[in-house]
Amino acid sequence: MKVYRNTVIVLFSLSLLVFLYSEIFVNLKKDTTYPEIVCDSGLVKVNVTKGEKEFLKGVTAFDEKDGDLTDRIIVE
């Protein structure tokens, strides 16, 4: 019974260490900087039949870590 208990304790400790390591590693790699999206004009007025490029005219996005993100802007 003592061997079983010690085995369970060791396995629990190892699994806890692996979990903590993975959580710390994931949080350290997480990008917490948010891009700043800037529009040249205060109001965007576009015909609905126009394409996505028309919506994004004069809109830029920049992030200190990733740099220029203008080509990643998605219109929904």
SULKA-V623796 format. One record per residue. RES is the residue in three letters. OMEGA is omega as a letter, one per 30 degrees, with the letter a starting at -180 (none if undefined). Layout:
res	omega
RES	OMEGA
RES	OMEGA
//
This chain:
res	omega
MET	l
LYS	l
VAL	l
TYR	a
ARG	l
ASN	l
THR	l
VAL	l
ILE	a
VAL	l
LEU	l
PHE	a
SER	l
LEU	l
SER	l
LEU	l
LEU	l
VAL	l
PHE	a
LEU	l
TYR	a
SER	l
GLU	l
ILE	a
PHE	l
VAL	a
ASN	l
LEU	a
LYS	a
LYS	l
ASP	a
THR	l
THR	a
TYR	a
PRO	l
GLU	a
ILE	a
VAL	l
CYS	a
ASP	a
SER	a
GLY	a
LEU	l
VAL	a
LYS	a
VAL	l
ASN	a
VAL	a
THR	l
LYS	a
GLY	a
GLU	a
LYS	l
GLU	l
PHE	a
LEU	l
LYS	l
GLY	l
VAL	l
THR	l
ALA	a
PHE	l
ASP	a
GLU	a
LYS	a
ASP	l
GLY	a
ASP	a
LEU	a
THR	a
ASP	l
ARG	l
ILE	a
ILE	l
VAL	l
GLU	none
//
